[in-house]
Amino acid sequence: MHAALVFYNTLIIERLIFHLCLANSNVGLKPSVCPPLGLGVNFEVTTIQTRSRMYGCAYLELDTVVSTTPLFHLWLERPVETSVHGHCDDKTNMDHFEFECLSKYDPIDNSEESVHDWNYIKLVERRPYLKNNTETSRNLFYRCAVYDVHDSSVEGIKIIRMAISAPRMEDMHRSQCEGLLRTMGQDRLPFVEEGRRLWPNGSMYIYLLGGSFLDQANPK
């Protein structure tokens, strides 16, 4: 009985220390407007309505040197013929996108957009600028993104449907968001032709699949 009580008290103390450390590590961080993946939790990614099916993974990661909010990392297979697919088991045939979720975007001018339970956000993508195979700086490209979330507590999964616009330098323009409405709002979309990953307007359309939010609070 005494041993069990000691073990229980030790467990309580360890949990308190863990939560204190977590709270201290989050001091100075801004609330994230990124899709609710959960910090450090991997989501499987699949392209939507592409003849060439492509897979990948996505996750949120803290890098306080770069940003005071978590960064949204997206890995996605290139649209080339391959016999082996996977969700980031092998990244040799994948492109890596690193996004900072800057702010929410409210398209109040369009009543149709406000009817749907969609989240519009402004992203900035950092691409390395290489000189003599050495990264000297990072170019910034701005994108609009829209997503919705379907939580299924019974199955214990979270499905995020997301469309990301083509990149634009200097700053985001509302026209980047307008094209995403037509993508997200259609029930019968045509297929993107074989060997292509992007839609005609340069956007990406993907599913993100992972554990429910409650399960992510205690990742294994």
N, C-alpha and C positions, 0 to 999 in steps of 0.2 A: 504494500500500500504506500509506504514511504517512498520507495523507488519510483512508483508511478506518479506520485505528486511532484517529485523533483523533476522528472522528465517533462511533465505538463508545464510547470513553471518555466523551465528552460526554453520550451517551445514558444511560450508566450513572449518571453524576453527577446528571443531571436526574431520573432515577427515584428515586435516593436522597433527593434534596431533597423530591420529591413525597411520599414515604412518611414522611419526618420531619415535614413540615408536617401531614400527615394524623394522625399519632400525637399531635402537640402539640394539634391541634384537638379530639382526643377525650379529653384529660386532664380528669378530673373527671366524665366521663359514666358513667352507670350502664348495665349491660347491658340491652338492650331485650328485652321479652317480646312485642313486636308481631309480627304475621305476617311471615315472612322475605321481604320484598319487595326489600330492598337499598336503601340510602340514595340518594334522588334518582332512583330508577328507576321509570318509569311502568308501571303495570299496567292493562290493559283490564278493565272491569267489566261484567258482564251479570247481570240479575236471573234467578232460577231459578223456574220454574213460575208465571209471571205471564202472564195473557192479554195484557196490554199490555206488550210487551217494552220494557225500559228499559236504557240503557247509561250508562257513566260511566268514571271512572278512579280510581286510588288510588296513593298514593306515601307514602314516609316522608321527613320533613323535620326538620332540626335547628333548634331555636329555644331556645337556652340561657336566654333571658330567661324563657320560660314553663316549661320543663321540662329536667331533666338527662338525659332519654331522648328519642329521636326521636319526633315526633308522627305519628300515622297520619291522613292526609287522605283522605277519601272524597268524590268528587263523583258524584252520581247524578241521572239525569233524573227529572223529575216525571211522574206518571201522567196526562198530558194528550195528546190527539191531536196528532200532528205528522207531517209528511211526511219530515222529515230527522232522522236519528239519527246519533250520533257519540260517540266516546270522548273527550270534552272538547275537541273542535274549537271548539264554541260552547257557552259555559256559561250563556247567558241563561235557559235553561229547566232549570237544574240546581240541586239543593240541595247545600250544602257542609257536611260533617260533619268536625269536628276532634276527634280523640280522643287522649288520653294513655293509654298502656297501663300501668296501675299495677302489676299483679302477676299471677302465675299463680293459678289457682283449681283446687283438687284435689277433685273430687266423689267422695271415697272411700266415701261411704255407699251409692253405687249401683254394684253390681258390673257392670251392663250398660254403664255409661259407661266403666269402666276397661278393658273388653275392647277397645274401639275405640281406634285411635291418634289420638285427638283432643286438641287443646290448648284448654284453657279459660283465659280471661283476663278480668280486670276492667278495664273502660274507664271513663274519665271524659270526658264531652263538655262542651266549653265553648261556650256560646251567648251571643252579645253581647246585652247589655241596652241598648236604645236609648231615649234621651230627647231629644226635639226633633231626631231624626235624628242624634244624636251618641251614640257608645258611651260609657257611663259605667261599666259594670262587666260582668262575665261570670257568668252563672248556670251552676252545675255540675249535670250530670245523670249518673247512674251506670248503666252497662249491663254485662251479661254477654255475652261473645262466645265462640264455639267455632269452630275451624277445623281442617282437615286439609290436608296438602300432598302433591301428586303431582308428582314430578320426573321428567321424561323427558329423559335426556341425549342420546338418539338424535335426537329432534326438536328438542332445545334449548329446551324450554319448561317452565315451571313453572305448575301449576294449583293454586290455593288455593280450596277451597270453604269458605264462611264464613257463619255465622248470627249476627246481632246482635240482642239482646233489645230490648224497649221500654225507654225511659229511666225512671229513678226518682230522685227527689231524696233528699238526705241521705246515702244509702249504698246499695250493691248488696245485694240479697237473693237467697238461693239459689234461690228460686222462679223468678227470671228465667232461671236456667240450666236448670232442669228442662224448661221448654217447648222449649228448643233441642234437647234430646235427641230428642224426638219428630219434630222437623223433619229433623235430620241422619240419623236412623236409618231413615227410611222410603224404600223403593225406588220406591213408586208414590204419590207425593204428589198431591193434587188441585191444580187450578190456582187461583191467586188471581184473583178475578173482574175483568173489564174495568174499567179506570179506577182500580185500586187497586195500591199498591206494597207495603203491609204485610200480613202474615198476621193472622188473627183475634186472636192474642195480642200484636200490635203489633211483631213482629220483622221483620227484613229477612233475606233469603236470597239470597246472591250468589255468582257465580264471579269470581275474579280470575285473569287470564291474562297471563303475562309471560315474559321470557327466563329461562333456567335460572340457578341461583345462580352457576355458574362464569362465565357470560357477563356477569352483572351486576357481577362484580368488575372488569371492564374495559369500562364502558359507553362506547358510541361517541358 
